[in-house]
Amino acid sequence: MIVGLLHPGEMGSALGTALLQNGHEIVWASAGRSEETARRAAPFRDVGTPAEVAEASAVIVSVCPPHAARNVAASVAGFEGIYVDANAVSPATAREIAGVDGGIIGPPPRDGSTTRLYLSGLDASQVAALFEGTAVEPRVLSDEVGTASAMKVAFAAWSKGTAAMLLTIHRLAQAEGVDEPLLGEWREWHPELLEDLARAGRAAEQKGWRWVGEMEEIADTFAAAGLPDGFHRAAAEVFRASPQPGSS
Ligand SMILES: NC(=O)c1ccc[n+]([C@@H]2O[C@H](COP(=O)([O-])OP(=O)(O)OC[C@H]3O[C@@H](n4cnc5c(N)ncnc54)[C@H](OP(=O)(O)O)[C@@H]3O)[C@@H](O)[C@H]2O)c1
C-alpha cells in the first residue's frame, strides 16, 4: 500500500518507520518543510507537494501540530482515499476533517516500547491492519469519527492540564517568595510533585508551543459536552509563554 505522510515530524516519522516495516511505501511532501523534517524523512519517497501525495496515495496519515490539522487536511482537498487525522484535536474538529480519526498516546516508540494509535471510523480496521505487529500498536475504538480524539483529549486533559497547573502554582509561590517552603512541604506530603514539576518544566520548554492548540481543542471538547472549559483555556495561556521552535 502507498501511504502518504503529512508530515514526518518526530511522531510522524515513527509512524512511517512502522509502516515501512510492514512493507508499505511511504510518500511525503518536501514543499515548505524544514531541513529537520527532510532529515527525518530520508527513508521515505519525496513526491514534492501535498497534492502529489494525494495523487500517489491510497491512505494519507496527518501527523502535525494540532493547530495546523485543518490546513493540512485542506492541502489535500478532494483526496478520495482514506484520510487519517492522527492529531490531538477535538472530536468536532476530527469530524470536520477526517475519514478515520486517530489519537496517539505515548512518545514515539524506542528501545522496545510501543506507542498506542487509537482509531475510530468506518475504515478504522483497514488502517489498523497497516500497523499490525509493529511498535505502533493500533486499537480500534468504534466506527464513529470522534471517539479516538475523545480518548486522546481525555488522556491529555489530565497529563498536560495538570502540568500547566503545577507550573502556575510554582510560579505563584516564586512570585510570593514562598517557593522554598512550598517545595519542602511537597517533599513531605506529595514527593511525586517534585519530579512532576521538573518534567512539566522541561516539556513546556521543548513542546509547550505545540500544546497551545491542543489545550484549546481540549477546552472546546469540554465546552461541547457542557463541562467547564476554563481549566484548559488557562493551560493554553500557560503554554503560550513557551519558547517557539528555533527561538533558542
Ligand atoms: N511527539 C510526541 O511525543 C507525540 C506524542 C503523542 C502524540 N503526538 C502528536 O503527533 C502530532 C505531531 O507531533 P510531532 O511530535 O511529530 O511534532 P513535530 O516533531 O513538531 O513535527 C510536526 C511536523 O509537522 C510539520 N508542521 C509544523 N508546523 C506545520 C504547519 N503549520 N503546517 C503544516 N505542517 C507543519 C513539521 O514540519 P516543519 O517543521 O518542517 O515545518 C513537522 O514535520 C501532534 O498532533 C501530537 O499531538 C506527538
The ligand as a MOL file (V3000), in Angstrom:
LIG
                    3D

  0  0  0     0  0            999 V3000
M  V30 BEGIN CTAB
M  V30 COUNTS 48 52 0 0 0
M  V30 BEGIN ATOM
M  V30 1 N 5.9430 13.7100 19.8250 0
M  V30 2 C 5.2220 13.0650 20.7120 0
M  V30 3 O 5.7310 12.5740 21.7270 0
M  V30 4 C 3.7360 12.8720 20.4790 0
M  V30 5 C 3.0180 12.0250 21.3340 0
M  V30 6 C 1.6630 11.8180 21.1190 0
M  V30 7 C 1.0400 12.4730 20.0780 0
M  V30 8 N 1.7460 13.3010 19.2490 0 CHG=1
M  V30 9 C 1.0030 14.0040 18.2040 0
M  V30 10 O 1.6870 14.0000 16.9660 0
M  V30 11 C 1.4500 15.2360 16.2730 0
M  V30 12 C 2.7630 15.8050 15.7800 0
M  V30 13 O 3.7080 15.7690 16.8050 0
M  V30 14 P 5.2660 15.6640 16.4930 0
M  V30 15 O 5.9210 15.3800 17.7910 0
M  V30 16 O 5.5330 14.7750 15.3450 0 CHG=-1
M  V30 17 O 5.5710 17.1820 16.0720 0
M  V30 18 P 6.8650 17.7700 15.3470 0
M  V30 19 O 8.0560 16.9000 15.5770 0
M  V30 20 O 6.9180 19.1850 15.7410 0
M  V30 21 O 6.5020 17.6240 13.7940 0
M  V30 22 C 5.4720 18.2630 13.2180 0
M  V30 23 C 5.5630 18.0890 11.6910 0
M  V30 24 O 4.5370 18.8980 11.1450 0
M  V30 25 C 5.1210 19.9220 10.3440 0
M  V30 26 N 4.4970 21.2150 10.6290 0
M  V30 27 C 4.8080 22.0990 11.6180 0
M  V30 28 N 4.0120 23.1810 11.5350 0
M  V30 29 C 3.2150 22.9700 10.4600 0
M  V30 30 C 2.1900 23.7420 9.8510 0
M  V30 31 N 1.8150 24.9230 10.3360 0
M  V30 32 N 1.5940 23.2220 8.7630 0
M  V30 33 C 1.9590 22.0200 8.2640 0
M  V30 34 N 2.9220 21.2480 8.8250 0
M  V30 35 C 3.5280 21.7210 9.9030 0
M  V30 36 C 6.5810 19.9670 10.7250 0
M  V30 37 O 7.3020 20.3660 9.5740 0
M  V30 38 P 8.4100 21.5370 9.5990 0
M  V30 39 O 8.9490 21.6060 10.9810 0
M  V30 40 O 9.3710 21.0410 8.5980 0
M  V30 41 O 7.6720 22.7570 9.1810 0
M  V30 42 C 6.8920 18.5460 11.1350 0
M  V30 43 O 7.2410 17.7710 10.0150 0
M  V30 44 C 0.6910 16.1610 17.2300 0
M  V30 45 O -0.6660 16.2400 16.8680 0
M  V30 46 C 0.8770 15.4970 18.5680 0
M  V30 47 O -0.1980 15.6960 19.4260 0
M  V30 48 C 3.0860 13.5170 19.4210 0
M  V30 END ATOM
M  V30 BEGIN BOND
M  V30 1 1 1 2
M  V30 2 2 2 3
M  V30 3 1 2 4
M  V30 4 1 4 5
M  V30 5 2 4 48
M  V30 6 2 5 6
M  V30 7 1 6 7
M  V30 8 2 7 8
M  V30 9 1 8 9
M  V30 10 1 8 48
M  V30 11 1 9 10
M  V30 12 1 9 46
M  V30 13 1 10 11
M  V30 14 1 11 12
M  V30 15 1 11 44
M  V30 16 1 12 13
M  V30 17 1 13 14
M  V30 18 2 14 15
M  V30 19 1 14 16
M  V30 20 1 14 17
M  V30 21 1 17 18
M  V30 22 2 18 19
M  V30 23 1 18 20
M  V30 24 1 18 21
M  V30 25 1 21 22
M  V30 26 1 22 23
M  V30 27 1 23 24
M  V30 28 1 23 42
M  V30 29 1 24 25
M  V30 30 1 25 26
M  V30 31 1 25 36
M  V30 32 1 26 27
M  V30 33 1 26 35
M  V30 34 2 27 28
M  V30 35 1 28 29
M  V30 36 1 29 30
M  V30 37 2 29 35
M  V30 38 1 30 31
M  V30 39 2 30 32
M  V30 40 1 32 33
M  V30 41 2 33 34
M  V30 42 1 34 35
M  V30 43 1 36 37
M  V30 44 1 36 42
M  V30 45 1 37 38
M  V30 46 2 38 39
M  V30 47 1 38 40
M  V30 48 1 38 41
M  V30 49 1 42 43
M  V30 50 1 44 45
M  V30 51 1 44 46
M  V30 52 1 46 47
M  V30 END BOND
M  V30 END CTAB
M  END
